[in-house]
């Protein structure tokens, strides 16, 4: 019998499959399609201090083997999430959930994380310092090790739940940012967020996205994500969550071999709403195919 259990910052998951923030809403929409309790957990929609309408449209552009989005963190704000979204979520999901948090200042991050830290159903805080689709926040923290450390240190001082920091790939040295976050007190890291990208409409000769640039996700970014997970997992002592183009049980095994303790599945949910369910279903069979009895036995196995 294949053992798919993994540990993420002291909390056991039935399997390592986590639906990624921004692709799974607050869960209850997907719960109408299948029992989402089959997942290890999921990271709910990126939440900010105040409500955000997001970026102007068009927000989505197609790309070979991927998708470019510039949604811009559209969400109802943390108070509405706590008052309205989490009670609905509790009815259909009975495991600890990951709360994804974005901000435009250290004070924003601390305020939002402090409120979500008090919610019983929140198991982890996922600090998004890597969103490329907003101006003046998100990725501006994640590209500078000192700025990343400062926000991590401030949030860690104000919260008790495990803090997982979501890193941007849009840097020349992701390891230096990862090490700065670890030193500042991060309990885990998740990577990668989307790659900064764009498309141009040949008819109008203008950028397709109203925001001009957006974040590329999907299978196209998987090899880049795998390389960065390999680099970071080899440098830090805290758990790493691998994401970026994961769309099959085989991808999950590659990420774990690269050093990930768990994985997040993002763009695949937008293409196929049953993607996470099917990956969880397929995982034991793929483990058997490659002679794997326990997933924990292969974490970091490709490092030799």
Beta strands, then each sheet from edge to edge (+ up, - down):
strand 1: 6-8
strand 2: 11-13
strand 3: 17-19
strand 4: 41-47
strand 5: 60-63
strand 6: 66-69
strand 7: 97-101
strand 8: 122-128
strand 9: 162-166
strand 10: 188-191
strand 11: 195-197
strand 12: 200-201
strand 13: 206-207
strand 14: 214-217
strand 15: 239-243
strand 16: 262-265
sheet 1: 1+ 2-
sheet 2: 3+ 4+ 7+ 8+ 9+ 10+ 15+ 16+ 3+
sheet 3: 5+ 6- 14+ 11-
sheet 4: 12+ 13-
end
